[in-house]
Amino acid sequence: MGDNKNVSRQGKVPFRALDKAFFGIGLALCLAATIYTGLIYGSLPDTIPTHFDFSGKADAWGAKSSIWIGPIITLPTILVIVVVSMFNTNTTKNGKVLSPEGNVKVVDHMRRMLSLISPCIGVISWDLVLSMSGKLTGNLLILVAIGGILAVAIGYSLVIWRVMSKDPGVEGKEGPFL
């Protein structure tokens, strides 16, 4: 593993600057949506829209505290994604450890996938807050964010699968997962 420039001395794959930037954008969007929610909370009516039909019209209502559902779900989700990306640096294939080169490629692709999903989650947080506060109508923003998540997840999962299917693995070395 020491010959590979992309692996640190501890065998961990370092974060790329672009991935850190995408994670930062996602985290900043979620934090900003949370702060904005706190700022507007007092001015919200007691009952706010909580669900919208496909055309973007409200079809369910709830207490104004419902507006916190977006930040309560999205902010921890981003944090979990970052933690998983930091610590999930050893990959396996059918219980066998991948080669050092294959491991670096898979971890890099996994991190890029999760980092690209992070801003989409931030956009979803804003969409929920703005829609429920009546500042945004329509479903385009959330549909684009969900479409982005699906496209990135499917695309990178296929790339990861291709890398793993071509990797010979390390003979005689079993991985932590089956």
Secondary structure as GFF3:
##gff-version 3
##sequence-region A 1 178
A	DSSP	alpha_helix	17	40	.	.	.	ID=ss1
A	DSSP	three_ten_helix	41	43	.	.	.	ID=ss2
A	DSSP	beta_strand	47	52	.	.	.	ID=ss3
A	DSSP	beta_strand	58	63	.	.	.	ID=ss4
A	DSSP	three_ten_helix	64	68	.	.	.	ID=ss5
A	DSSP	alpha_helix	69	87	.	.	.	ID=ss6
A	DSSP	beta_strand	92	93	.	.	.	ID=ss7
A	DSSP	beta_strand	96	97	.	.	.	ID=ss8
A	DSSP	alpha_helix	100	132	.	.	.	ID=ss9
A	DSSP	alpha_helix	140	166	.	.	.	ID=ss10
###
